[in-house]
């Protein structure tokens, strides 16, 4: 071989080596620099992954520690479709074991994904049936399962969780971060045989989220739900709400909705209109309160000295014209004392009191009672209700809001406001959560009774209570069906039309309600009952809602061991607020009231009322018979003789107002 040949060969070899070296450098550059990040991500997906260990959700318990929501061990069924190739004959058996349609199981196993869920939160029987098949690629996965031991009890308060154990609705949603706790993330590698290799040490797994302790009493909640469901069924109604709270602390003892749902099966098996069952009507659905608003009109008017219980108002015989509007009473009345205006629920009498009180003062008291603003209760979705600013009210706005129209409130607002009358005049913040306790025992939150403001004086609260007792305890009162045998009851009925959702007026649908407290002389409970769209022969609150109040109150007082202390019956009103002899009526269309020297009108009054009014007028009385004043001599308005003596004849019956 010549020197020239050797030189050419060396050059060729050098070129080949250089070319090979350049190719290696190029390939390495491509893999490490150009495609490096993508390949690194691919390798990480194939060999490295993270596992999130979620703690058990914290329990939710009632005021005595009774579990209402718990997390327990559970399993879900997962599949790795590639490992199921060649096992098509076993798919029908797998579908039967899971209780799922064969078509659904086949669709999941045909997925190109490396991992799919076949069934989340399977039952122990399903897990055992799947394990017995010993199918490759079918893996039970341990997952905490949320259970509600009492089923539907307090469902709207608790809410529920989805398949990923995330809270939906109620406290489960409101306190999601607190109940769920802090998850633990583990980084892991997987070798060629799919064996897991922990990249770092394994610490103790997370325990559970924080414990939520409620003001609810499971027994009282069960009573409220049972009585409400029976009342809704009896009235053939679309739904209903019941709220029970402690007027002295603001603690909510029960909050019930009908219809309800089972948080263990929150989708209701696909039942139509299921979403309506999930709505917490006590917070989310404002309604026109109707005549229950007269309780707060009375409190405001008494506090401002605008009226006294025995003051007389002419109620226009059931029909009063205000411009182009006509105000009606459900039963025609002539002259009524203010106490009777409340007792018989006269819209016309309330209108006249509202006008005397005035727009600005009435509006300020309604705001002070908490209307038109959220209560701040610890549940999502609370509505503030609808109350237009007072400076926008026209005369007719003031009149109709005196008897609870053109204003919307929520049941929790109404119960809270009534609590202010029951406890002597202080509005308390209603609350559901007593404490939140961390897993280590530290208290993260502890609620205490929170007075928001004094609305009325204790004296005004006492007199308002006596007026509300007449609604229940005096014959002709609209709330007679709420009366208890052993305890005095104070409360107010309401019947309101519902707004037409497709127009600007009212529909034919109604809401009947009753809100009150018991025992009236030593209040322990405020109870609100609302019956939505009664479908029976009547929709009056005194007929459809008052009996539900009675059922709840009777059973709850028995459960609490409350004992009566005195015979039931209305107490005489305080002397300092009664002595008004001459009837007063500011309306120019009303007949002239009797002059001070004339005989007072005692017709239709009970003996106690007649004696009180006669005494205020300085008259002596001779009485015969029992019941209510049927005739009197001298006649009403006639001149009185110097001895100022009246002869009254009583009879058992008197005209009764409709509830």
C-alpha positions in Angstrom: 0.0 0.0 0.0 1.4 3.3 -1.0 1.8 6.2 1.2 -0.9 8.0 -0.8 -3.4 5.2 -0.2 -2.7 5.2 3.5 -3.3 8.9 3.6 -6.6 8.6 1.8 -7.7 5.8 4.1 -6.8 7.9 7.2 -8.7 10.8 5.8 -11.8 8.6 5.1 -11.5 7.1 8.6 -11.1 10.5 10.2 -14.1 11.9 8.2 -16.2 8.9 9.3 -15.1 9.3 12.9 -15.8 13.0 12.8 -19.2 12.4 11.2 -20.1 9.8 13.8 -18.9 12.0 16.6 -20.9 14.9 15.2 -24.0 12.7 14.9 -23.5 11.6 18.5 -23.1 15.2 19.6 -26.1 16.2 17.6 -28.2 13.4 19.0 -27.1 14.2 22.5 -27.9 17.8 22.0 -31.3 16.9 20.6 -32.1 14.7 23.5 -30.6 16.8 26.3 -31.2 20.3 25.1 -33.9 20.4 22.4 -36.2 17.6 23.5 -34.8 17.3 27.1 -37.7 19.0 28.9 -40.3 17.0 27.0 -38.5 13.7 27.6 -38.0 14.5 31.2 -41.8 15.1 31.6 -42.5 11.9 29.8 -40.2 10.0 32.1 -41.7 11.6 35.1 -45.2 10.6 33.9 -44.0 7.0 33.4 -41.9 6.5 36.5 -42.6 9.2 38.9 -45.8 10.4 40.4 -47.3 11.9 43.5 -50.0 10.4 45.8 -52.2 12.7 47.8 -53.4 11.3 51.1 -56.5 13.0 52.2 -57.5 13.0 55.8 -60.9 11.9 57.1 -63.3 14.8 57.1 -64.0 16.1 60.6 -67.2 15.0 62.3 -70.2 17.3 62.7 -72.1 16.7 66.0 -75.1 18.3 67.8 -75.0 20.2 71.0 -74.8 17.0 73.1 -72.2 15.3 70.9 -74.5 13.1 68.8 -72.8 12.5 65.5 -74.6 14.0 62.5 -71.9 13.5 59.9 -68.9 11.1 60.0 -66.2 9.7 57.8 -65.5 6.0 57.8 -63.4 3.6 55.8 -64.6 2.9 52.3 -63.4 1.6 48.9 -63.8 2.6 45.3 -63.2 0.3 42.3 -60.6 1.4 39.8 -59.4 -0.2 36.6 -56.3 -0.3 34.3 -57.9 -1.0 31.0 -54.7 -2.2 29.3 -54.3 -5.0 31.8 -57.9 -6.2 31.1 -57.2 -7.0 27.4 -58.2 -10.6 26.7 -60.6 -10.6 29.7 -63.7 -9.5 27.7 -65.6 -12.6 28.8 -65.4 -11.5 32.4 -66.9 -8.1 31.8 -70.5 -9.1 32.3 -69.6 -10.7 35.7 -67.8 -7.5 36.6 -70.8 -5.4 35.7 -73.1 -7.7 37.8 -70.7 -7.5 40.8 -70.7 -3.7 40.6 -74.4 -3.4 40.0 -73.8 -1.3 36.9 -75.1 -1.5 33.3 -72.9 -3.7 31.1 -72.7 -0.9 28.5 -71.3 1.6 31.0 -68.6 -0.9 32.3 -67.6 -1.7 28.7 -67.3 2.0 27.8 -65.0 2.6 30.8 -62.8 -0.4 30.0 -62.5 0.7 26.3 -60.9 4.0 27.5 -57.3 4.7 26.3 -56.5 6.2 29.7 -54.1 4.2 31.8 -56.4 4.5 34.9 -60.2 4.9 35.2 -62.7 4.8 38.0 -65.3 2.1 37.6 -67.3 3.0 40.7 -66.6 5.5 43.4 -67.5 4.6 47.0 -68.7 1.0 46.5 -70.5 -1.0 49.1 -68.6 -3.7 51.1 -70.7 -6.3 49.3 -69.6 -4.9 45.9 -66.0 -4.8 46.9 -66.1 -8.4 48.0 -67.8 -9.5 44.8 -65.2 -7.8 42.6 -62.3 -9.2 44.7 -63.7 -12.7 44.2 -63.4 -12.4 40.4 -59.6 -11.9 40.7 -59.4 -9.9 37.5 -56.1 -8.3 36.5 -56.1 -4.5 36.4 -59.2 -4.3 38.7 -58.1 -2.6 41.9 -60.1 -1.6 45.1 -58.8 1.8 46.2 -59.2 2.8 49.9 -61.1 6.1 50.2 -62.8 7.7 53.2 -66.6 7.6 52.9 -68.9 10.3 54.3 -71.9 9.0 56.1 -74.9 10.7 57.8 -76.1 8.3 60.5 -79.5 9.9 60.9 -80.3 10.0 57.2 -82.4 13.1 56.4 -82.0 14.7 59.8 -80.8 18.3 59.5 -79.9 17.6 55.8 -80.1 21.3 54.8 -77.9 22.4 57.7 -75.3 19.7 57.1 -75.2 19.7 53.2 -73.4 16.7 51.6 -70.2 15.7 49.8 -69.6 14.7 46.2 -67.6 11.7 45.0 -64.4 13.5 45.5 -65.3 14.2 49.1 -65.8 17.9 48.6 -68.5 19.7 50.4 -71.7 20.8 48.7 -74.2 23.0 50.4 -74.7 23.6 54.2 -71.9 23.4 56.7 -70.0 20.9 54.5 -69.5 23.6 52.0 -69.3 26.6 54.3 -66.5 25.0 56.4 -64.9 22.9 53.7 -61.3 23.9 54.5 -61.8 23.3 58.2 -63.6 20.0 57.9 -61.5 18.6 55.1 -58.2 19.2 56.9 -54.7 19.3 55.4 -53.8 16.7 52.8 -50.4 15.0 52.7 -48.6 14.7 49.4 -46.1 11.8 48.8 -43.6 11.6 45.9 -43.0 8.2 44.5 -41.1 6.4 41.7 -42.1 3.2 39.9 -39.6 0.7 38.5 -40.0 -1.4 35.3 -42.1 -4.0 37.3 -44.4 -1.2 38.5 -43.1 -1.6 42.0 -43.5 1.7 44.0 -40.4 3.3 45.5 -40.8 6.1 48.0 -38.5 9.0 47.2 -38.6 10.2 50.8 -39.5 8.9 54.2 -43.1 8.2 55.0 -44.6 10.2 57.9 -47.7 9.3 59.7 -50.7 9.8 57.6 -53.1 12.7 58.2 -55.7 12.1 60.8 -58.9 14.0 60.2 -60.3 17.5 59.8 -61.6 19.7 62.6 -64.7 18.8 64.6 -67.8 21.0 64.2 -70.0 21.2 67.3 -73.5 22.7 66.6 -76.2 24.4 68.6 -78.7 22.0 67.1 -80.4 19.5 69.3 -80.9 16.2 67.4 -84.1 15.4 69.3 -85.6 18.9 68.8 -84.6 18.7 65.1 -86.4 15.4 64.7 -89.5 16.8 66.4 -89.5 19.8 64.1 -89.0 17.8 61.0 -91.7 15.3 61.9 -94.4 17.9 62.8 -93.5 20.0 59.8 -93.8 17.1 57.4 -97.2 16.2 58.9 -98.4 19.8 58.6 -97.3 20.0 54.9 -99.0 16.7 54.1 -102.2 17.8 55.9 -102.3 21.1 54.1 -101.5 19.4 50.8 -98.8 22.1 50.5 -95.7 22.5 48.2 -93.3 22.8 51.1 -92.6 24.3 54.5 -90.1 25.6 57.0 -89.8 25.3 60.7 -87.2 27.2 62.9 -86.7 26.8 66.6 -84.3 29.0 68.5 -83.4 30.1 72.0 -84.4 33.8 72.3 -81.9 34.5 75.1 -78.8 33.3 73.2 -79.7 33.2 69.5 -78.8 29.5 69.3 -80.7 27.7 66.6 -82.1 24.5 68.1 -83.7 23.2 64.9 -84.0 24.2 61.3 -86.2 22.1 59.1 -87.3 22.2 55.5 -89.9 20.2 53.7 -89.4 18.5 51.3 -86.0 17.3 52.3 -83.3 14.9 51.0 -81.0 12.2 52.2 -77.3 13.4 52.1 -76.3 9.8 51.9 -77.9 9.8 48.4 -77.7 13.5 47.4 -78.7 13.1 43.8 -81.9 11.4 44.7 -81.6 8.7 42.1 -82.3 11.2 39.3 -85.7 12.2 40.6 -87.2 15.1 38.7 -86.9 18.6 40.4 -84.5 17.1 42.9 -82.6 20.4 43.1 -85.7 22.0 44.7 -85.3 19.6 47.6 -81.7 20.8 48.2 -82.7 24.4 48.6 -82.6 25.7 52.2 -85.8 27.7 52.2 -85.3 29.1 55.7 -82.4 31.2 54.3 -82.7 31.5 50.6 -86.4 32.1 49.9 -87.7 35.5 51.0 -91.5 35.7 51.4 -94.1 38.4 52.2 -94.7 38.0 55.9 -98.3 39.1 55.9 -99.9 39.8 59.3 -97.0 38.4 61.3 -95.5 41.8 60.6 -98.1 43.4 62.9 -96.2 42.2 65.9 -93.3 44.5 65.0 -95.6 47.3 64.1 -97.1 47.0 67.5 -93.7 46.9 69.2 -92.6 50.0 67.4 -95.8 52.0 67.9 -95.9 51.1 71.6 -92.2 52.0 72.1 -92.7 55.4 70.4 -95.8 56.1 72.4 -97.8 56.4 69.2 -100.6 54.2 70.5 -101.9 52.5 73.6 -103.5 49.0 73.9 -107.0 50.3 74.7 -107.0 53.1 72.2 -109.9 52.8 69.7 -109.7 52.7 65.9 -112.5 52.6 63.5 -111.9 49.7 61.1 -114.3 50.9 58.4 -116.5 47.8 58.5 -113.9 45.8 56.6 -113.2 48.1 53.6 -111.1 51.3 53.3 -110.3 53.3 50.2 -106.8 54.8 49.9 -106.7 56.6 46.6 -107.1 54.0 43.9 -106.4 51.2 46.3 -108.8 49.3 48.6 -107.7 47.9 51.9 -109.7 44.9 53.1 -110.1 43.0 56.3 -110.9 39.3 56.3 -113.8 40.0 58.6 -115.6 43.4 58.9 -115.1 45.3 62.1 -116.3 48.7 63.4 -114.5 50.1 66.4 -111.6 48.1 67.7 -109.1 48.8 70.4 -105.5 48.5 69.3 -105.3 45.3 71.3 -108.2 43.9 69.3 -106.6 45.1 66.0 -103.7 42.8 66.8 -106.0 40.0 68.1 -108.3 40.0 65.1 -105.5 40.9 62.7 -107.2 43.9 61.2 -105.3 45.3 58.2 -107.3 48.5 58.3 -106.5 49.1 62.0 -102.8 48.3 61.4 -102.8 50.8 58.4 -104.0 53.6 60.7 -101.4 52.8 63.3 -98.7 52.6 60.7 -99.7 56.1 59.4 -99.6 57.5 62.8 -96.2 56.0 63.5 -94.9 57.4 60.3 -92.6 56.2 57.5 -89.3 57.2 59.0 -89.9 55.8 62.5 -91.4 52.5 61.2 -88.6 51.9 58.7 -86.0 52.5 61.4 -87.6 50.0 63.7 -87.9 47.4 61.0 -84.2 47.8 60.3 -83.4 47.6 64.0 -85.3 44.3 64.1 -83.0 43.0 61.4 -85.2 43.1 58.3 -83.6 43.9 55.0 -80.1 42.5 56.0 -78.5 39.1 56.5 -78.4 37.7 60.0 -74.9 36.3 59.4 -75.9 32.7 60.3 -73.1 30.2 59.3 -74.7 28.8 56.2 -74.2 29.6 52.5 -76.8 31.3 50.3 -78.5 33.5 52.9 -80.7 36.2 51.4 -81.1 39.7 53.0 -84.7 39.8 52.0 -86.3 42.8 50.2 -86.9 46.1 51.9 -86.8 49.3 49.9 -85.2 52.4 51.6 -87.7 54.2 53.8 -87.2 57.5 52.0 -88.7 55.9 48.8 -91.9 54.9 50.5 -95.1 56.4 49.3 -98.2 56.5 51.5 -99.5 53.2 50.1 -96.1 51.6 50.7 -96.3 52.6 54.4 -99.9 51.3 54.6 -99.3 47.9 53.0 -96.1 47.3 54.9 -98.0 47.9 58.1 -99.6 44.5 57.5 -96.7 42.8 55.8 -97.1 43.3 52.1 -94.5 44.9 49.6 -91.7 43.6 51.8 -90.0 40.2 51.9 -88.2 38.5 54.8 -86.6 35.1 55.4 -87.8 32.7 58.0 -84.6 33.0 60.0 -84.9 36.8 60.1 -88.5 36.5 61.3 -87.6 34.0 64.1 -84.7 36.2 65.2 -86.8 39.3 65.3 -89.5 37.6 67.3 -86.8 36.5 69.7 -86.1 40.2 70.5 -89.7 40.6 71.7 -89.5 37.4 73.7 -86.3 38.2 75.5 -87.2 41.7 76.6 -86.2 43.8 73.6 -82.6 42.8 72.5 -81.9 41.4 69.0 -79.5 38.5 69.2 -77.4 37.1 66.4 -78.7 33.7 65.4 -75.9 31.1 65.1 -75.5 27.3 64.5 -71.9 26.6 65.3 -70.9 26.5 69.0 -67.2 25.4 68.6 -64.7 24.2 66.0 -62.1 21.9 67.6 -58.9 21.0 65.8 -57.6 17.4 65.7 -55.0 18.3 68.4 -57.7 19.6 70.7 -57.1 23.3 70.2 -60.3 25.3 69.9 -60.2 27.2 66.5 -63.5 29.0 67.0 -66.0 29.3 69.9 -69.2 31.3 69.4 -70.9 33.1 72.3 -74.3 34.7 72.5 -74.0 38.1 70.7 -76.4 40.9 71.4 -76.6 43.1 68.4 -78.7 46.0 69.7 -81.6 46.9 72.0 -84.6 47.5 69.8 -87.4 48.1 72.4 -87.6 48.5 76.2 -88.4 45.6 78.5 -91.8 47.3 79.3 -92.6 47.6 75.7 -91.7 43.9 75.2 -94.0 42.9 78.0 -97.0 44.8 76.7 -96.3 43.5 73.1 -96.2 40.0 74.6 -99.6 40.6 76.2 -101.1 41.7 72.8 -99.6 38.6 71.2 -101.1 36.4 73.9 -104.5 37.6 73.0 -104.0 36.4 69.5 -103.8 32.9 70.9 -105.7 32.9 74.1 -108.7 35.2 73.6 -111.7 34.0 71.8 -111.8 35.3 68.2 -108.0 35.5 68.1 -106.5 34.3 64.8 -104.0 32.0 66.5 -106.3 29.9 68.7 -105.0 26.7 67.2 -101.5 27.4 68.5 -102.7 27.3 72.2 -101.2 24.8 74.6 -103.1 23.4 77.6 -100.3 24.0 80.2 -98.3 26.9 78.9 -99.2 30.5 77.7 -98.3 31.2 74.1 -97.6 34.5 72.4 -97.6 34.7 68.7 -99.0 36.1 65.4 -100.5 34.5 62.4 -99.9 35.5 58.8 -101.4 34.8 55.4 -99.8 36.3 52.4 -100.3 36.0 48.6 -97.3 35.1 46.6 -96.0 37.3 43.8 -96.8 36.2 40.3 -93.4 35.1 38.8 -94.7 35.9 35.3 -96.2 39.3 36.1 -96.2 42.3 38.4 -99.1 41.4 40.6 -100.0 38.6 42.9 -100.9 35.0 42.1 -103.6 32.9 43.6 -100.9 31.0 45.7 -100.4 31.7 49.3 -98.2 31.3 52.3 -99.6 30.6 55.8 -97.3 31.2 58.8 -97.2 31.4 62.5 -94.4 32.8 64.6 -94.4 32.9 68.4 -92.8 32.0 71.7 -93.5 29.8 74.6 -94.0 29.9 77.6 -95.0 33.5 77.0 -94.3 34.4 80.6 -90.9 32.7 80.7 -89.8 32.2 77.1 -87.7 29.2 76.3 -88.4 28.8 72.6 -89.2 30.9 69.6 -90.8 28.8 66.9 -91.6 29.8 63.3 -93.7 27.7 61.0 -94.3 28.5 57.4 -96.5 26.4 55.0 -95.9 27.2 51.4 -98.8 27.0 48.9 -101.4 25.1 50.9 -103.6 23.1 48.6 -106.5 22.4 50.9 -109.7 24.3 51.6 -107.9 27.1 53.5 -104.5 28.8 53.4 -104.9 30.8 56.6 -101.8 30.7 58.8 -104.0 30.2 61.9 -105.3 27.0 60.3 -102.3 25.5 58.5 -99.3 26.7 60.5 -100.6 27.3 64.1 -101.3 23.5 64.7 -97.7 22.7 63.6 -96.4 25.3 66.1 -98.5 23.6 68.8 -97.2 20.2 67.9 -93.5 21.3 67.9 -93.9 23.3 71.1 -95.7 20.6 73.0 -93.1 17.9 72.2 -90.1 20.1 72.6 -91.2 21.4 76.0 -91.8 17.9 77.1 -88.4 16.8 75.8 -86.7 19.7 77.7 -88.6 18.9 80.9 -90.2 22.3 81.2 -92.9 22.4 83.8 -95.8 24.9 83.9 -95.7 27.2 86.9 -99.2 28.9 86.8 -102.6 28.4 85.3 -102.7 29.5 81.7 -104.6 32.7 81.0 -103.8 36.3 79.9 -102.5 38.6 82.6 -104.1 42.0 83.0 -102.2 44.6 81.1 -100.0 47.0 83.1 -102.1 49.8 84.5 -99.8 52.6 83.2 -100.4 51.6 79.6 -104.1 51.1 79.7 -105.9 54.2 81.0 -107.0 55.8 77.8 -110.8 56.5 77.9 -111.5 58.3 74.7 -111.2 56.4 71.4 -108.9 58.1 68.9 -108.9 57.8 65.2 -106.8 60.1 63.0 -108.7 59.3 59.7 -111.1 62.1 58.6 -113.5 59.6 57.0 -114.1 57.8 60.3 -117.3 58.5 62.3 -116.8 60.9 65.2 -115.7 59.0 68.3 -117.8 59.2 71.5 -117.2 62.3 73.6 -115.5 61.9 76.9 -118.7 62.4 78.8 -120.6 59.8 76.8 -121.1 56.1 77.5 -118.1 54.0 76.3 -118.7 51.2 73.8 -118.2 47.9 75.6 -120.1 45.7 73.1 -118.4 42.5 72.1 -115.7 42.7 74.8 -114.8 40.0 77.3 -115.6 40.7 80.9 -112.0 41.5 81.7 -111.7 44.0 78.8 -115.1 45.6 79.6 -114.1 46.1 83.3 -110.8 47.5 82.3 -112.3 50.0 79.9 -115.2 50.9 82.2 -112.7 51.5 85.1 -110.6 53.7 82.8 -113.8 55.7 82.0 -114.7 56.0 85.7 -117.8 53.9 85.4 -119.3 51.4 87.9 -120.6 48.1 86.3 -123.4 45.7 87.0 -122.9 42.4 85.2 -125.2 39.5 84.4 -124.5 36.4 82.3 -121.2 34.9 81.1 -119.0 35.4 78.1 -119.0 38.6 76.0 -120.9 41.9 76.3 -124.1 41.5 74.2 -126.1 44.5 75.4 -125.3 47.5 77.6 -127.4 50.2 79.3 -127.0 53.1 78.6 -126.2 52.4 74.9 -122.8 53.4 73.6 -122.4 57.2 73.1 -125.5 58.0 75.2 -125.0 60.6 78.0 -124.0 59.2 81.3 -125.9 59.9 84.5 -124.1 61.4 87.4 -123.6 58.0 89.1 -121.8 56.8 85.9 -123.2 53.2 86.3 -123.5 50.7 83.4 -125.5 47.5 83.2 -123.9 44.8 81.0 -125.5 41.5 79.8 -123.0 38.9 78.7 -123.6 35.9 76.3 -121.2 33.0 75.5 -120.8 33.8 71.8 -119.2 36.7 69.9 -118.3 37.2 66.3 -115.0 35.6 65.5 -112.4 36.9 63.1 -111.0 34.6 60.4 -107.4 33.5 61.0 
